[in-house]
Amino acid sequence: MLAIRAVGAGGGSIAGVVDGKLQVGPNSAGALPGPACFDRGGTEPTVTDANVVLGLLDPNYFLGGAAQLDAEKARAAIERHVAQPLGISIEDAAWRVVGMIENTMGTALADIRAQAKAGDDALLVVYGGGGPLHSCSVAAQAGINRIVITPFSAVFSAYSSSLMDIGHLYHHRADVKLRPVGDLNAVEPILAALKLRAESDMRGEGVDPGELHWAVELIIESIATGDEIKLLTTPDFHRDHKALESLTQAAAAELSHDPACDLVITSLGLCATAPVAHYRLQPVPLATHALSTSRKGMRRLYMGPQGWNNVEVYDRARLGHGHNLSGPAFVESAQTTVFVPQDWTLSIDRFNNIVVERTAS
């Protein structure tokens, strides 16, 4: 299984005051009614509303201007549910909401980094429409100094899925002895039945059975301890003496038990795959136009104790390979907004990725 840590934090996370203390999430406004600024009936403040109040999001350039956000409704929601109960300004309330959500994500990321034993060169790959807006703050809290934001950030999951080969995996209970060797003939009808299912499903995917690649996945258990190991092999392993010997040795070595202990194939899986044409990233030439041509203007940003500051805004579509800029700055596209804080720099690499690096501890 994939090792995924889900953190209940996002643009739709609802902020409020509970027993005199600020709380952000885990409840979410979702897409409908969504944040108050979406003007779809939502009245509770969210992280997105806080971003609008602070100036992190341009309400006139949401989705590249395809939609407009209602800044006044965002301010009203923050004021009623956060600022007034805490006795602070609307801007400070929004600042605390964003700070809390970034701290939550930063703490979770720091734990993941520690468990993964990532070194000083740990790299954070950021995706989603809202991820690049908070990524630097989250990374800083986790002690990560380098971030990559791909050109497909906002549709990263869909993009990644499109690069996968077509495949289906089928499992069936087996309970066949691997050592001492039992009735391996029982494997044949199991594989035959799974193959028929696979061919039928892959025809539905538009793939001819003759184009399929096959592999077998075995779950092998030690009778002595109940420990299990997953191993891959070929569909004819049960008829191949060398394959059986190799599986037995590998299973015994991985389970770290007496080499004479009994081993059982508890589950048998058949995987059918078919390759598809993959999109290949191509390097782009160095940009020939000056960085200044990418500059869109300035936007006011509330920065907590520093108050309001004017921050430069750049057009992502006009940034090319070799361009570099220093924070604080915004980089806007039709899909996302990247915020580059002070003491961070942004550059575009030869594959058109945004690379954001921290220049100070």
Wavefront OBJ file of the C-alpha trace (Angstrom):
o trace
v 0.000 0.000 0.000
v 1.055 3.587 -0.520
v 2.257 5.324 2.638
v -0.035 8.352 2.642
v -0.424 10.731 5.583
v -3.608 12.783 5.274
v -3.688 16.101 7.118
v -7.098 17.697 7.661
v -6.036 21.061 6.276
v -6.966 22.820 3.094
v -8.464 25.903 1.519
v -11.963 24.885 2.579
v -11.052 24.243 6.240
v -13.467 26.188 8.430
v -12.126 28.542 11.098
v -13.902 29.426 14.325
v -13.417 30.140 18.009
v -14.122 27.313 20.462
v -13.902 27.980 24.199
v -12.022 31.178 23.495
v -9.416 29.541 21.265
v -8.978 29.626 17.510
v -9.672 26.359 15.709
v -9.133 25.654 12.012
v -10.594 22.428 10.581
v -11.175 19.541 10.469
v -14.612 20.577 9.180
v -14.566 21.845 5.609
v -16.870 24.009 3.510
v -16.009 21.856 0.500
v -16.834 23.108 -2.980
v -20.496 23.725 -2.165
v -21.312 25.997 -0.450
v -17.569 26.561 -0.268
v -15.759 29.520 1.292
v -17.756 32.686 1.948
v -15.846 34.481 -0.815
v -17.200 32.003 -3.389
v -20.613 33.628 -2.905
v -22.438 30.285 -3.104
v -24.201 30.511 0.220
v -21.268 29.773 2.524
v -21.123 32.007 5.619
v -18.383 30.386 7.708
v -14.808 31.622 7.223
v -12.253 29.340 5.627
v -8.535 29.417 4.882
v -9.361 30.672 1.384
v -11.296 33.581 2.896
v -8.295 34.390 5.092
v -6.042 34.317 2.036
v -8.283 36.842 0.310
v -8.334 39.154 3.360
v -4.531 39.070 3.618
v -3.985 39.719 -0.095
v -2.438 36.307 -0.740
v -5.135 35.755 -3.364
v -6.234 38.336 -5.902
v -10.060 38.191 -5.881
v -10.110 39.517 -9.455
v -7.728 36.860 -10.809
v -9.103 33.636 -9.376
v -8.729 30.847 -11.969
v -6.976 33.357 -14.182
v -9.896 35.775 -13.943
v -12.490 33.187 -14.964
v -14.128 33.662 -11.558
v -14.218 36.505 -9.063
v -14.075 36.189 -5.299
v -16.145 38.371 -2.994
v -13.603 40.022 -0.708
v -16.254 41.753 1.392
v -18.002 38.479 2.212
v -14.636 36.991 3.156
v -13.975 39.926 5.516
v -17.470 39.704 7.021
v -17.110 35.979 7.738
v -13.678 36.413 9.322
v -14.913 39.373 11.380
v -18.022 37.639 12.735
v -16.587 34.215 13.523
v -12.945 34.956 14.402
v -12.041 38.641 14.861
v -14.917 39.679 17.140
v -14.782 36.601 19.417
v -11.020 37.077 19.866
v -11.200 40.876 20.115
v -8.679 41.481 17.332
v -8.668 43.083 13.870
v -9.946 41.269 10.789
v -6.436 41.209 9.302
v -4.860 39.778 12.463
v -7.621 37.170 12.614
v -6.905 36.109 9.026
v -3.163 36.091 9.800
v -3.745 33.696 12.697
v -5.971 31.414 10.613
v -3.332 31.039 7.913
v -0.567 30.676 10.504
v -2.421 27.883 12.284
v -3.069 25.883 9.128
v 0.542 26.275 7.976
v 1.770 25.209 11.406
v -0.447 22.121 11.298
v 0.906 21.101 7.906
v 4.485 22.023 8.831
v 4.390 19.878 11.961
v 3.002 16.905 10.031
v 5.636 17.335 7.327
v 8.416 17.517 9.930
v 7.221 14.198 11.406
v 7.174 12.582 7.971
v 10.656 13.875 7.241
v 11.976 12.489 10.535
v 10.400 9.076 9.927
v 11.775 8.971 6.390
v 15.213 9.926 7.743
v 15.538 12.531 4.998
v 18.821 14.422 5.096
v 19.616 18.086 4.600
v 18.863 17.781 0.885
v 15.216 16.813 1.431
v 13.068 17.979 -1.485
v 9.406 18.970 -1.275
v 7.275 18.512 -4.406
v 4.195 20.716 -4.163
v 0.936 20.166 -6.004
v -2.680 21.294 -5.947
v -4.135 24.686 -6.687
v -3.512 26.004 -3.168
v -0.320 24.161 -2.235
v 2.141 26.662 -3.780
v 0.561 29.498 -1.801
v 1.628 28.047 1.556
v 4.484 25.741 0.611
v 7.412 27.921 1.680
v 6.075 28.490 5.178
v 5.223 24.810 5.576
v 8.650 23.753 4.276
v 10.465 26.196 6.575
v 8.748 24.727 9.622
v 9.822 21.254 8.527
v 13.408 22.385 7.918
v 13.156 21.860 4.160
v 14.928 24.439 2.018
v 14.112 23.371 -1.540
v 10.736 23.114 -3.272
v 9.709 22.066 -6.774
v 6.382 23.078 -8.347
v 5.793 21.390 -11.690
v 3.929 22.995 -14.619
v 1.147 20.489 -13.854
v 0.874 21.367 -10.178
v -2.863 22.105 -10.122
v -3.720 18.856 -11.955
v -0.848 16.779 -10.616
v -2.892 13.693 -9.703
v -4.678 13.579 -13.057
v -1.418 14.214 -14.906
v 0.377 11.452 -13.001
v -2.480 9.012 -13.579
v -2.271 9.667 -17.314
v 1.347 8.452 -17.281
v 0.488 5.051 -15.834
v 0.249 1.927 -17.925
v -3.161 0.233 -17.980
v -3.279 -2.595 -15.478
v -5.470 -4.797 -13.306
v -4.487 -6.987 -10.361
v -6.582 -9.977 -9.256
v -6.147 -11.992 -6.060
v -7.363 -15.442 -5.083
v -6.922 -17.450 -1.891
v -4.509 -20.313 -2.581
v -3.202 -22.053 0.592
v -0.679 -24.091 -1.393
v 2.471 -25.399 0.301
v 5.705 -23.998 -1.079
v 7.932 -25.946 1.342
v 7.665 -28.811 1.651
v 6.262 -28.683 -1.856
v 2.544 -29.378 -1.960
v 0.073 -29.814 -4.810
v 1.229 -27.015 -7.090
v -1.153 -28.305 -9.758
v -3.838 -26.419 -7.813
v -2.226 -23.197 -9.010
v -3.095 -23.867 -12.663
v -6.918 -23.499 -12.479
v -6.605 -20.437 -10.238
v -4.356 -18.671 -12.727
v -6.566 -19.723 -15.645
v -9.670 -18.227 -13.987
v -7.862 -14.991 -13.129
v -6.523 -14.742 -16.671
v -10.030 -14.966 -18.135
v -11.175 -12.120 -15.865
v -8.153 -10.048 -16.814
v -8.614 -10.526 -20.548
v -12.281 -9.566 -20.294
v -11.549 -6.405 -18.302
v -8.671 -5.390 -20.535
v -10.862 -5.758 -23.624
v -13.088 -3.224 -21.915
v -10.053 -0.965 -21.663
v -9.579 -1.338 -25.421
v -6.574 -3.650 -25.140
v -6.246 -6.856 -27.140
v -5.248 -9.887 -24.976
v -2.256 -10.457 -27.232
v -0.780 -7.128 -26.080
v -0.867 -7.980 -22.368
v 2.107 -8.458 -20.061
v 1.666 -10.877 -17.177
v 3.161 -11.172 -13.700
v 2.274 -13.149 -10.606
v 2.244 -11.771 -7.070
v 2.513 -14.261 -4.210
v 1.815 -13.754 -0.514
v 3.969 -16.321 1.285
v 3.523 -17.089 4.989
v 5.798 -18.750 7.508
v 3.796 -21.392 9.363
v 6.080 -21.050 12.396
v 5.441 -17.361 13.030
v 2.588 -16.241 10.788
v 4.790 -13.567 9.189
v 4.179 -12.855 5.510
v 6.168 -11.601 2.521
v 5.067 -10.516 -0.948
v 7.155 -11.707 -3.895
v 6.799 -11.305 -7.664
v 7.353 -14.110 -10.114
v 6.350 -15.395 -13.568
v 2.998 -17.042 -14.467
v 4.699 -20.417 -15.000
v 6.586 -20.454 -11.670
v 4.729 -23.614 -10.526
v 6.177 -25.562 -13.472
v 9.701 -24.154 -13.223
v 12.002 -25.902 -10.740
v 14.533 -23.047 -10.711
v 11.797 -20.456 -10.151
v 10.410 -22.464 -7.233
v 13.836 -22.828 -5.656
v 14.487 -19.109 -6.057
v 11.121 -18.234 -4.474
v 11.745 -20.556 -1.536
v 15.174 -19.110 -0.832
v 13.957 -15.530 -1.178
v 10.989 -16.103 1.131
v 13.111 -17.837 3.785
v 15.705 -15.053 3.645
v 13.129 -12.250 3.919
v 11.196 -13.909 6.727
v 14.492 -14.539 8.569
v 13.522 -17.901 9.965
v 14.832 -21.436 10.050
v 15.597 -22.380 6.421
v 13.739 -25.636 7.010
v 10.484 -24.023 8.201
v 7.248 -24.655 6.343
v 6.156 -21.974 3.851
v 2.677 -21.572 2.390
v 1.428 -19.515 -0.559
v -1.645 -18.039 1.096
v -2.696 -15.744 -1.739
v -2.000 -15.684 -5.450
v -2.359 -12.568 -7.562
v -2.241 -12.148 -11.317
v -1.328 -8.749 -12.755
v -2.139 -7.862 -16.359
v -0.662 -4.688 -17.812
v -0.529 -2.970 -21.186
v 1.830 -0.089 -21.980
v 0.464 3.230 -23.205
v 2.239 6.123 -24.872
v 3.719 8.341 -22.161
v 4.117 12.086 -22.241
v 7.809 12.936 -22.107
v 9.046 16.146 -20.569
v 11.197 18.044 -23.015
v 13.846 20.596 -22.012
v 13.049 24.167 -22.953
v 15.572 26.731 -24.228
v 16.758 29.639 -22.157
v 14.346 32.552 -22.096
v 15.410 35.425 -24.336
v 13.161 38.098 -22.827
v 13.992 40.033 -19.679
v 12.452 39.163 -16.329
v 10.914 42.621 -16.193
v 8.517 41.715 -19.025
v 6.938 39.120 -16.704
v 6.104 41.683 -14.037
v 2.358 42.373 -13.745
v 2.413 45.014 -11.015
v 2.124 45.189 -7.229
v -0.326 43.847 -4.635
v -0.786 44.804 -1.009
v -0.087 41.955 1.394
v -0.731 41.904 5.132
v 2.312 40.373 6.832
v 1.312 40.304 10.488
v 3.673 42.329 12.693
v 5.116 44.001 9.583
v 1.697 45.340 8.594
v 0.819 45.983 4.960
v 3.530 45.746 2.297
v 3.554 46.142 -1.476
v 4.648 42.900 -3.149
v 5.588 42.409 -6.804
v 3.410 40.130 -8.922
v 4.756 38.108 -11.870
v 2.991 36.274 -14.693
v 3.881 32.568 -14.626
v 3.254 32.261 -18.374
v 5.974 34.827 -19.021
v 8.577 33.226 -16.768
v 11.013 30.998 -18.635
v 14.086 28.875 -18.219
v 16.821 30.887 -16.528
v 14.627 33.540 -14.921
v 15.321 34.191 -11.238
v 13.589 36.420 -8.703
v 13.766 37.061 -4.974
v 10.928 37.246 -2.465
v 8.683 38.605 -1.332
v 6.857 38.078 -4.623
v 3.800 36.464 -6.147
v 3.813 34.332 -9.284
v 0.317 33.935 -10.706
v -1.120 31.563 -13.286
v -4.626 30.552 -14.294
v -4.289 27.460 -12.072
v -2.425 28.580 -8.964
v -0.612 31.331 -7.084
v 2.919 30.872 -5.778
v 3.975 33.010 -2.843
v 7.731 33.499 -2.445
v 8.477 34.962 1.006
v 11.458 37.062 1.941
v 14.698 35.062 2.137
v 13.484 32.691 -0.596
v 14.330 32.749 -4.297
v 12.467 31.387 -7.299
v 13.934 30.131 -10.554
v 12.701 28.255 -13.634
v 14.668 25.140 -14.585
v 15.202 23.579 -18.015
v 12.023 21.492 -17.723
v 9.914 24.559 -16.913
v 9.593 23.609 -13.252
v 9.498 26.284 -10.582
v 12.297 25.758 -8.072
v 12.003 27.727 -4.829
v 14.982 27.756 -2.466
v 15.561 29.211 0.963
v 18.507 31.572 1.214
v 18.541 32.099 4.991
v 17.937 29.921 8.047
l 1 2 3 4 5 6 7 8 9 10 11 12 13 14 15 16 17 18 19 20 21 22 23 24 25 26 27 28 29 30 31 32 33 34 35 36 37 38 39 40 41 42 43 44 45 46 47 48 49 50 51 52 53 54 55 56 57 58 59 60 61 62 63 64 65 66 67 68 69 70 71 72 73 74 75 76 77 78 79 80 81 82 83 84 85 86 87 88 89 90 91 92 93 94 95 96 97 98 99 100 101 102 103 104 105 106 107 108 109 110 111 112 113 114 115 116 117 118 119 120 121 122 123 124 125 126 127 128 129 130 131 132 133 134 135 136 137 138 139 140 141 142 143 144 145 146 147 148 149 150 151 152 153 154 155 156 157 158 159 160 161 162 163 164 165 166 167 168 169 170 171 172 173 174 175 176 177 178 179 180 181 182 183 184 185 186 187 188 189 190 191 192 193 194 195 196 197 198 199 200 201 202 203 204 205 206 207 208 209 210 211 212 213 214 215 216 217 218 219 220 221 222 223 224 225 226 227 228 229 230 231 232 233 234 235 236 237 238 239 240 241 242 243 244 245 246 247 248 249 250 251 252 253 254 255 256 257 258 259 260 261 262 263 264 265 266 267 268 269 270 271 272 273 274 275 276 277 278 279 280 281 282 283 284 285 286 287 288 289 290 291 292 293 294 295 296 297 298 299 300 301 302 303 304 305 306 307 308 309 310 311 312 313 314 315 316 317 318 319 320 321 322 323 324 325 326 327 328 329 330 331 332 333 334 335 336 337 338 339 340 341 342 343 344 345 346 347 348 349 350 351 352 353 354 355 356 357 358 359 360 361
